[in-house]
C-alpha cells in the first residue's frame, strides 16, 4: 500500500507539471543575468528548473499549457526575484530568458518557431541580453572576412530587443558583434557551424559580475 501511495504521489506531481491528459507546451530556460544567484523556475508554484547557474540553460521540457504564473526564485528558497504571467499554448515552444542585474532582474518570454521551410538553410534569432553593452550590430561571415568589406546581418539591436528570425545558409561562420555603427568588435565567436535545418537563438551576455568581455551564447532550439 505504501508503494502504491508513493507511486500515486509521483504521478500526481508529474501531472501537475505536464498537464496529464491535457495540452502541453515546451519551455527552455536561459539564465543570462551576470550577477544573479542560481535560480529556480516555477510554474504555478511547481519547480520546473532547479539551480540554474549563470549563463547556463535548460533545454526544452514539457509543461502544462494554459494561463500560468512564472516565478524566478533564488535557488532552494522562497525568495522571488521576478515574476510574470503567461498564456502558454498547447504544442507551442517557448524560451524564457532571465536577464539584467540582480537588483533589476527581469524575465523575457519568447515564442519560438522551430519550423524550417528549406532543408539546406538554418534559422537564427538574435537577442541583446547584455545590460552593459551598447546597441549592437551582428556580422555572420566566412571565417577571416574583413568586416570593412561587408554589411552587418542585423543592425542596432538594443538591450532586451529580439530580432525576427533570419534565414541563412547552412555553413561555417565567424560571428562578430560590434558596437552599432562601428567596426569595433565586442564579441568574436571564432568558427561557428550552422548545420542544415538548425534553429538557434543567440544571446549576447555580459561577463560574470557585469561588463565586458562580452560573449554570445547560442541556445539549441532545434539542432537537426
N, C-alpha and C positions, 0 to 999 in steps of 0.2 A: 504493500500500500504506500509506504514512504517513497519507493522508487517511482511509482505511478504518479504520486503527487509532485515529485520533483520534475518529472517529465512534463506534466501539465503546466507547471510554472514556467519551464523553459519555452514551451510552445507559445504560451501567453505572452512572454516577453518578446519573442521573435515576431509575433503577430502585431504587437504594439509598434514595432519598428518598420515592418514591411506591409502592414495592412492586409493580413491574410484574407484571401477571398475577395479583395478589392484591388483597385488600381494602384500601381506603384510608379514612382519616379526614380531617376538615377541622380545621385549627387556626388560630386567630387569637391574636395576642400583643399585650399592652399593658404598657409599662414605666411603672409607677405610682410607682417609687421617686423621692423628691425629691432624692437626692444620689448615686445610683449613676452610674458612667460609662456610656458607650454599651455596649450588650450584644449578644452573640451568643447565639442559642438553638440548642442542638444536640440532636438526637435520635439516640441510638446513635452518637455521635461525628461525625455529619454536621451541618454548619451548615445550618439551615433558615431562620433570620432572622439577618441580619448588621447590626451597627452601629445597633441600635435606641436612639435617643436618649430622654432623659427625657420622659415624657408623650406619647410617640409610640406608634402602634400599627401593626401589620401585619395586613392583612385576611386572611381565610381562604385557606389554601393546602392542597393535598392532601399528606398524609404517610402513610407506611405504617402500617396498623393492626397491633395486637398489643401484646405486652409491650415496653416501651421505657424507656430511661433518658433523662430530660430534664435537661440541664445548662445553666446560665446562666453564661456566661463574660464576663469583661471583653473587649470587642470587640478582635479581632485578636490575642488572646493565648490561652494555655492555662490561664490563671488562672480556676478555677471558683469562683464566688461563692455559688452554691446549687445544689442538685440534688434530684431526686425520681424515684421510679419510677412508672410509669403503665401501665395497660392500656387502649389505645385501641381502641374497637370500630369495625368497618367501617361506613361510611355514617353515622357519627356526627360531629357538630361539637363542638368544644371551644374554650374560651377560657382562655389561660394569662395570669395577671396576676402580674407581678413587683412586689413591694411591700415596704415597710418601708425603714428606713435601711440604708445600705451595710453597716454592721457587723452587722446582724441580717437581712440580705436573705432573703426567702422567695419561693417560687413557689406560687401558688394555681391549681389546675386545676379549671375549672368545666365541667360537662356541659351543653351548650346544647340548647334545644328551640325551634327556629325555626318551628314549625308555628303556623298561625292558623286558628281554627275559624270566625270570622266576619269577612268582608271589610271590615266597617265599623269594626273595632276595631284596636287596636295592643296590643303586649305589652311590658312593662318588667320588667327585673330590676335591682336596686339593690345596690351594694357600698360599704361604708365602707372605702376603701383608704387613708385618711389616718392615719398613725401619731401625728399630733399633735392631731387633732380629738377632741372628746368623743363620747359616744353621740349619734346624730343622729335627727331627725325630718325627713320629706320631705313637702313640700306641692306638689301639682300643681293649680294653679288657673287660672281665666281671668285674663288679664293685668289687674293692678291690683286684684285682690281683696284686701280687708282680711283678714290672717291671723287676726285676733281673731274673725272670724266663721265660721271653718272648722276642721275637724279635719284632722290630717295623713293622707296616704295610707298612710304607713308610719311606725312609731314605734320609737325606741330601738334603732337599729342601731349596734352597737359595731364597733371596728376589726376587720377581716378577716371580719366577718359578711356574709352574702349573703342577700338576700331570695328568697322564692319568686317565680315570675313573676306579675305583676299585669296584669290585663286592664283597659284603659282605652279610652275613646272616642278615635277619631282626631280631633285638634283642635289648636289652638294654645294652649299652656300657658305660664304663668310658673312656673318651677321654683324653689322656695326650700327651702333646707336650714337647719334651726335646731338649736341645742343642744337635746337631748331634754328635753321637758317645759317648754320655754320658747318664746317667740316671737322669741328673739334670732337674727336671720338671719346665717348664716355664709356662705351661697352664694346668689346670685340670678342665675339664668340669663338674665334678660330673656325675650323671646319664644322659645319652643321649639316647633317644629312636629313633631307625630307624624302621619304620613300613614297611611291605611288599609293594613293588613296588615304594617306595620313591626314589627320586633322589635329592641329596643335594650337594651344594658346600660349603666347609668350608674354611673360610679365616682367617688366623691369623693376628691380628692387634695390633698396639701399644695402650697404654693408651692415653687418651686425652692429647694433648700437646707433646706427644712423649715419647718413652721409655716404661719401664715396670710400673706396671704389665701388661703382655700381655693377650690377650683374643682371643677366636676363635668364629667367627660368622658364623652360618650355614644359607645359603640362601635357600629359599623354592622353589627350581627349580620345583619339582614335588612332591606333598605331598600325592598323592594316585593314 
